[in-house]
Amino acid sequence: MICGSGVLVAIAWVVNSVADSLFLLLYVGAAIGGIGAGVIYGGSVGNALKWFPDRRGLAAGLTAAGFGAGSAVTVVPIANMIQSSGYESAFLWFGLGQGIVVIIVAAVPACPAGGRGRRAGSAGGPADTARLRPG
């Protein structure tokens, strides 16, 4: 699913690189990219929560920080490439690069030992959540 979303993100950047109308840029490129990025984010958070079931807030927070840091780190290189080569080239190459990186990295996530990320000895059913309530 994350691999397919990497393809969607790459397609969105490529569409934006050839967009000749505001409709194509804002609605087609943004919609495709938004769906792709949303699925990648959701899958990343879900996987992080499986790995750290006792530190769910920390896992979700670090995942969100990683997404934000990735955006912040690419601002300057994209701006430099837009100045030197134009936005079409910048969007095309960064989009293809980003899509390729997401597809490669999507092969890395795996479930932690023990399966679905439940607490040790947990049955995982609705009654199991009673142990997690303060009291």
Salt bridges, closest charged atoms under 4 A:
ASP54 OD1 - ARG119 NH1 3.07
ASP128 OD1 - ARG131 NE 3.49
